Amino acid sequence: MFIMTCIRRCIHEKNIMLDEKLIKEAFKYSRAKTKKELIALVLKEFVENGRRLNLLDLEGKIEFSKGYDYKSLRVHR
């Protein structure tokens, strides 16, 4: 129990050096109020972008059934 608490505390209290100029600029493009919130947002977007890029790897590898009409599935507004 004590060891797990120490490990968690070490992970969460890790100090890292960040480029303050980049941090200030990132705050301009976000609604984040704290550095912690900003870092969480940046990591989330980084992972989402990576997932999108992975989807591009599927190009040409998916075969659709004959008669599949993707346009009929679109909802017109």
Secondary structure as GFF3:
##gff-version 3
##sequence-region A 1 77
A	DSSP	alpha_helix	2	12	.	.	.	ID=ss1
A	DSSP	alpha_helix	20	28	.	.	.	ID=ss2
A	DSSP	alpha_helix	35	56	.	.	.	ID=ss3
A	DSSP	three_ten_helix	70	73	.	.	.	ID=ss4
###
